[in-house]
Amino acid sequence: MVKKTTTKKKYVPSHKEKYMCAKHKKFFTEELLSWKKDIIKANNLGNLLNSSDDNVSSADIVDQASSYTDKSVEMKALNRSRKLISKINSALQRLKEGTYGFCEETGEPIGLKRLMARPVATLSIEAQERHERDEKIFVDD
């Protein structure tokens, strides 16, 4: 007997649906939780693979410098991952509160395309661009 496999199409939020309806919220919750799980899994694997060389000390100064640089890069990546997980947790909290998908500054919808590209976005494109312009002006002064 041949078993049929059905390929279930993955749901993608549509502009035709009410913005941040239950389907949208479920989609983004699943995306954020999956992303968080992947980050945690990748970091745990990285920590496991790299923990074995923590106690290795070399007499060669070049090896020591290389090891220090590797550790520095690892720590920066780990810190970025921690910050991203914090942003994911904040996005999940906003989903629970009903504020997810709306600009923190204007209260306007951020937009499905932007959220699909950057699920942790808190600003609309216009507000983000304004922040970046203001930041550039501040840095240039």
C-alpha atoms as an extended CHARMM CRD file, in Angstrom:
* protein
*
       141  EXT
         1         1  MET       CA              0.0000000000        0.0000000000        0.0000000000  PROA      1               0.0000000000
         2         2  VAL       CA              1.4010000000        3.3790000000       -1.0120000000  PROA      2               0.0000000000
         3         3  LYS       CA              1.1090000000        6.0360000000        1.6290000000  PROA      3               0.0000000000
         4         4  LYS       CA              0.1650000000        9.4560000000        0.3210000000  PROA      4               0.0000000000
         5         5  THR       CA              1.9990000000       12.3490000000        1.7940000000  PROA      5               0.0000000000
         6         6  THR       CA              0.1690000000       15.5910000000        1.8490000000  PROA      6               0.0000000000
         7         7  THR       CA              2.1810000000       18.7190000000        1.6690000000  PROA      7               0.0000000000
         8         8  LYS       CA              0.5410000000       21.2730000000        3.8420000000  PROA      8               0.0000000000
         9         9  LYS       CA              1.1630000000       24.7620000000        2.5680000000  PROA      9               0.0000000000
        10        10  LYS       CA              2.6070000000       27.0060000000        5.2080000000  PROA      10              0.0000000000
        11        11  TYR       CA              0.3350000000       29.8820000000        6.1260000000  PROA      11              0.0000000000
        12        12  VAL       CA              1.5580000000       33.3310000000        5.1450000000  PROA      12              0.0000000000
        13        13  PRO       CA             -0.1740000000       36.4380000000        6.5020000000  PROA      13              0.0000000000
        14        14  SER       CA             -2.1120000000       38.3360000000        3.8620000000  PROA      14              0.0000000000
        15        15  HSD       CA             -3.0310000000       41.9990000000        3.4470000000  PROA      15              0.0000000000
        16        16  LYS       CA             -6.5490000000       40.8190000000        2.6060000000  PROA      16              0.0000000000
        17        17  GLU       CA             -7.0520000000       39.7220000000        6.2220000000  PROA      17              0.0000000000
        18        18  LYS       CA             -7.6920000000       42.0870000000        9.1120000000  PROA      18              0.0000000000
        19        19  TYR       CA             -4.3420000000       43.4240000000       10.3590000000  PROA      19              0.0000000000
        20        20  MET       CA             -3.0950000000       41.4890000000       13.4060000000  PROA      20              0.0000000000
        21        21  CYS       CA             -6.0180000000       39.0950000000       13.3850000000  PROA      21              0.0000000000
        22        22  ALA       CA             -5.7500000000       35.8130000000       15.3100000000  PROA      22              0.0000000000
        23        23  LYS       CA             -4.0700000000       34.0910000000       12.3190000000  PROA      23              0.0000000000
        24        24  HSD       CA             -1.4210000000       36.8230000000       12.0890000000  PROA      24              0.0000000000
        25        25  LYS       CA             -0.7390000000       36.6590000000       15.8260000000  PROA      25              0.0000000000
        26        26  LYS       CA             -0.4480000000       32.8700000000       15.7450000000  PROA      26              0.0000000000
        27        27  PHE       CA              1.9010000000       33.0400000000       12.7380000000  PROA      27              0.0000000000
        28        28  PHE       CA              4.2320000000       35.5950000000       14.3500000000  PROA      28              0.0000000000
        29        29  THR       CA              4.1680000000       33.7980000000       17.7130000000  PROA      29              0.0000000000
        30        30  GLU       CA              5.2470000000       30.5600000000       16.0220000000  PROA      30              0.0000000000
        31        31  GLU       CA              7.9160000000       32.3570000000       13.9660000000  PROA      31              0.0000000000
        32        32  LEU       CA              9.3470000000       34.1150000000       17.0230000000  PROA      32              0.0000000000
        33        33  LEU       CA              9.3480000000       30.9540000000       19.1660000000  PROA      33              0.0000000000
        34        34  SER       CA             11.0130000000       28.9660000000       16.3730000000  PROA      34              0.0000000000
        35        35  TRP       CA             13.6470000000       31.6810000000       15.8790000000  PROA      35              0.0000000000
        36        36  LYS       CA             14.3440000000       31.7810000000       19.6220000000  PROA      36              0.0000000000
        37        37  LYS       CA             14.6710000000       27.9890000000       19.7730000000  PROA      37              0.0000000000
        38        38  ASP       CA             17.1110000000       28.0000000000       16.8310000000  PROA      38              0.0000000000
        39        39  ILE       CA             19.2690000000       30.6950000000       18.4370000000  PROA      39              0.0000000000
        40        40  ILE       CA             19.3920000000       28.8490000000       21.7550000000  PROA      40              0.0000000000
        41        41  LYS       CA             20.1960000000       25.5460000000       20.0450000000  PROA      41              0.0000000000
        42        42  ALA       CA             22.9570000000       27.1230000000       17.9310000000  PROA      42              0.0000000000
        43        43  ASN       CA             24.5210000000       28.8340000000       20.9450000000  PROA      43              0.0000000000
        44        44  ASN       CA             24.3970000000       25.7230000000       23.1020000000  PROA      44              0.0000000000
        45        45  LEU       CA             26.0660000000       23.6970000000       20.3620000000  PROA      45              0.0000000000
        46        46  GLY       CA             28.6970000000       26.3990000000       19.9060000000  PROA      46              0.0000000000
        47        47  ASN       CA             29.3660000000       26.5420000000       23.6400000000  PROA      47              0.0000000000
        48        48  LEU       CA             29.6520000000       22.7600000000       23.8060000000  PROA      48              0.0000000000
        49        49  LEU       CA             32.0940000000       22.5980000000       20.8870000000  PROA      49              0.0000000000
        50        50  ASN       CA             34.2430000000       25.4400000000       22.1830000000  PROA      50              0.0000000000
        51        51  SER       CA             34.2580000000       24.6460000000       25.8910000000  PROA      51              0.0000000000
        52        52  SER       CA             36.8480000000       21.9090000000       25.4330000000  PROA      52              0.0000000000
        53        53  ASP       CA             39.6240000000       24.3350000000       24.4610000000  PROA      53              0.0000000000
        54        54  ASP       CA             39.0850000000       26.6930000000       27.4120000000  PROA      54              0.0000000000
        55        55  ASN       CA             41.8090000000       25.1050000000       29.4810000000  PROA      55              0.0000000000
        56        56  VAL       CA             44.3230000000       24.7490000000       26.6900000000  PROA      56              0.0000000000
        57        57  SER       CA             47.2540000000       27.1040000000       27.0930000000  PROA      57              0.0000000000
        58        58  SER       CA             49.9520000000       27.3210000000       24.5430000000  PROA      58              0.0000000000
        59        59  ALA       CA             53.4920000000       28.4900000000       24.8940000000  PROA      59              0.0000000000
        60        60  ASP       CA             53.2260000000       30.0090000000       21.4310000000  PROA      60              0.0000000000
        61        61  ILE       CA             52.1860000000       33.6540000000       21.7130000000  PROA      61              0.0000000000
        62        62  VAL       CA             50.5520000000       33.5710000000       18.2640000000  PROA      62              0.0000000000
        63        63  ASP       CA             48.3420000000       30.6410000000       19.3230000000  PROA      63              0.0000000000
        64        64  GLN       CA             47.3990000000       32.4780000000       22.4980000000  PROA      64              0.0000000000
        65        65  ALA       CA             46.5180000000       35.6440000000       20.5790000000  PROA      65              0.0000000000
        66        66  SER       CA             44.4920000000       33.6390000000       18.0880000000  PROA      66              0.0000000000
        67        67  SER       CA             42.6500000000       31.8710000000       20.8910000000  PROA      67              0.0000000000
        68        68  TYR       CA             41.9500000000       35.2140000000       22.5860000000  PROA      68              0.0000000000
        69        69  THR       CA             40.5940000000       36.6550000000       19.3250000000  PROA      69              0.0000000000
        70        70  ASP       CA             38.4020000000       33.5890000000       18.7980000000  PROA      70              0.0000000000
        71        71  LYS       CA             37.0100000000       33.9090000000       22.3340000000  PROA      71              0.0000000000
        72        72  SER       CA             36.3750000000       37.6080000000       21.8160000000  PROA      72              0.0000000000
        73        73  VAL       CA             34.4320000000       36.9360000000       18.6200000000  PROA      73              0.0000000000
        74        74  GLU       CA             32.4650000000       34.1600000000       20.3600000000  PROA      74              0.0000000000
        75        75  MET       CA             31.5830000000       36.4400000000       23.2620000000  PROA      75              0.0000000000
        76        76  LYS       CA             30.3900000000       39.1920000000       20.9020000000  PROA      76              0.0000000000
        77        77  ALA       CA             28.2380000000       36.7010000000       18.9920000000  PROA      77              0.0000000000
        78        78  LEU       CA             26.8370000000       35.3310000000       22.2520000000  PROA      78              0.0000000000
        79        79  ASN       CA             26.0490000000       38.8520000000       23.4460000000  PROA      79              0.0000000000
        80        80  ARG       CA             24.2740000000       39.6260000000       20.1450000000  PROA      80              0.0000000000
        81        81  SER       CA             22.2750000000       36.4250000000       20.5410000000  PROA      81              0.0000000000
        82        82  ARG       CA             21.3060000000       37.3740000000       24.0970000000  PROA      82              0.0000000000
        83        83  LYS       CA             20.1260000000       40.7940000000       22.9120000000  PROA      83              0.0000000000
        84        84  LEU       CA             18.1530000000       39.2150000000       20.0740000000  PROA      84              0.0000000000
        85        85  ILE       CA             16.4890000000       36.7510000000       22.4530000000  PROA      85              0.0000000000
        86        86  SER       CA             15.5520000000       39.6980000000       24.6570000000  PROA      86              0.0000000000
        87        87  LYS       CA             13.9800000000       41.4310000000       21.6290000000  PROA      87              0.0000000000
        88        88  ILE       CA             12.1330000000       38.2250000000       20.7330000000  PROA      88              0.0000000000
        89        89  ASN       CA             10.8150000000       37.9650000000       24.3070000000  PROA      89              0.0000000000
        90        90  SER       CA              9.6620000000       41.5930000000       24.1190000000  PROA      90              0.0000000000
        91        91  ALA       CA              7.8970000000       40.8980000000       20.8160000000  PROA      91              0.0000000000
        92        92  LEU       CA              6.1680000000       37.8530000000       22.3380000000  PROA      92              0.0000000000
        93        93  GLN       CA              5.0610000000       40.0180000000       25.2640000000  PROA      93              0.0000000000
        94        94  ARG       CA              3.6710000000       42.6380000000       22.8530000000  PROA      94              0.0000000000
        95        95  LEU       CA              1.7590000000       39.8620000000       21.0910000000  PROA      95              0.0000000000
        96        96  LYS       CA              0.1430000000       38.9270000000       24.4190000000  PROA      96              0.0000000000
        97        97  GLU       CA             -0.6500000000       42.5730000000       25.1810000000  PROA      97              0.0000000000
        98        98  GLY       CA             -2.0800000000       43.2330000000       21.7170000000  PROA      98              0.0000000000
        99        99  THR       CA              0.4440000000       45.9470000000       20.8110000000  PROA      99              0.0000000000
       100       100  TYR       CA              2.5770000000       43.8000000000       18.4730000000  PROA      100             0.0000000000
       101       101  GLY       CA              2.7140000000       45.0510000000       14.8920000000  PROA      101             0.0000000000
       102       102  PHE       CA              2.1190000000       48.6790000000       15.7670000000  PROA      102             0.0000000000
       103       103  CYS       CA              4.7690000000       51.4200000000       15.7790000000  PROA      103             0.0000000000
       104       104  GLU       CA              5.9180000000       52.3930000000       19.2780000000  PROA      104             0.0000000000
       105       105  GLU       CA              6.1180000000       56.0470000000       18.2270000000  PROA      105             0.0000000000
       106       106  THR       CA              3.0990000000       56.6100000000       16.0060000000  PROA      106             0.0000000000
       107       107  GLY       CA              0.7870000000       53.7320000000       16.8850000000  PROA      107             0.0000000000
       108       108  GLU       CA              0.3850000000       53.0640000000       13.1510000000  PROA      108             0.0000000000
       109       109  PRO       CA              0.6410000000       49.5100000000       11.7540000000  PROA      109             0.0000000000
       110       110  ILE       CA              4.2460000000       48.5110000000       11.0540000000  PROA      110             0.0000000000
       111       111  GLY       CA              3.1580000000       46.3880000000        8.0920000000  PROA      111             0.0000000000
       112       112  LEU       CA              3.2340000000       42.6760000000        7.3200000000  PROA      112             0.0000000000
       113       113  LYS       CA              6.1820000000       42.8350000000        4.8950000000  PROA      113             0.0000000000
       114       114  ARG       CA              8.3800000000       44.5760000000        7.4570000000  PROA      114             0.0000000000
       115       115  LEU       CA              7.3350000000       42.2260000000       10.2570000000  PROA      115             0.0000000000
       116       116  MET       CA              7.9680000000       39.1750000000        8.1020000000  PROA      116             0.0000000000
       117       117  ALA       CA             11.4360000000       40.4970000000        7.3020000000  PROA      117             0.0000000000
       118       118  ARG       CA             12.1290000000       41.6450000000       10.8750000000  PROA      118             0.0000000000
       119       119  PRO       CA              9.6520000000       40.0980000000       13.3410000000  PROA      119             0.0000000000
       120       120  VAL       CA             11.1270000000       42.0580000000       16.2710000000  PROA      120             0.0000000000
       121       121  ALA       CA             10.5850000000       45.4590000000       14.6070000000  PROA      121             0.0000000000
       122       122  THR       CA              9.0630000000       48.0690000000       16.8980000000  PROA      122             0.0000000000
       123       123  LEU       CA              9.0010000000       51.0210000000       14.5030000000  PROA      123             0.0000000000
       124       124  SER       CA              7.3570000000       51.6170000000       11.1530000000  PROA      124             0.0000000000
       125       125  ILE       CA              9.7170000000       52.1570000000        8.2320000000  PROA      125             0.0000000000
       126       126  GLU       CA              9.0850000000       55.9160000000        8.3630000000  PROA      126             0.0000000000
       127       127  ALA       CA              9.8190000000       56.1290000000       12.1050000000  PROA      127             0.0000000000
       128       128  GLN       CA             12.9250000000       53.9420000000       11.6940000000  PROA      128             0.0000000000
       129       129  GLU       CA             14.2230000000       56.1480000000        8.8860000000  PROA      129             0.0000000000
       130       130  ARG       CA             13.5810000000       59.2420000000       11.0100000000  PROA      130             0.0000000000
       131       131  HSD       CA             15.5610000000       57.6730000000       13.8850000000  PROA      131             0.0000000000
       132       132  GLU       CA             18.4370000000       56.8360000000       11.5690000000  PROA      132             0.0000000000
       133       133  ARG       CA             18.4810000000       60.3830000000       10.1180000000  PROA      133             0.0000000000
       134       134  ASP       CA             18.4160000000       61.8900000000       13.6250000000  PROA      134             0.0000000000
       135       135  GLU       CA             21.1730000000       59.5190000000       14.7140000000  PROA      135             0.0000000000
       136       136  LYS       CA             23.3040000000       60.4910000000       11.7140000000  PROA      136             0.0000000000
       137       137  ILE       CA             22.7940000000       64.2100000000       12.3820000000  PROA      137             0.0000000000
       138       138  PHE       CA             23.6900000000       63.6900000000       16.0390000000  PROA      138             0.0000000000
       139       139  VAL       CA             26.8530000000       61.7350000000       15.1270000000  PROA      139             0.0000000000
       140       140  ASP       CA             27.8990000000       64.3170000000       12.5210000000  PROA      140             0.0000000000
       141       141  ASP       CA             27.6410000000       67.2600000000       14.9540000000  PROA      141             0.0000000000
